[in-house]
Amino acid sequence: MKLRAAILGLLLSMWAAPAFSQGCAMCFSTAAAASKDGQRAISKGVLVLLVPPAGFMSLGVGLALYYGKKRDQENC
């Protein structure tokens, strides 16, 4: 089961790879022109904006799986 999940995660990340090249030119040029501290701040800002939605989705999927297994055990 863990192997299937790892393969699925790998396939999904490879499928989303083309989306990384879709950044706008203005954002890229502004980030490239920023100082090292500015670039570091942009990177931290991206992580701050990414972590909460990913955490909530992971929590939701985990709870759904947990309660699904619990429900299946009660029905047996």
Secondary structure, DSSP 8 states (H G I E B T S, - for coil): -HHHHHHHHHHHHHHHGGGGGG--HHHHHHHHHS-HHHHHHHHHHHHHHHHHHHHHHHHHHHHHHHHHHHHHHHH-
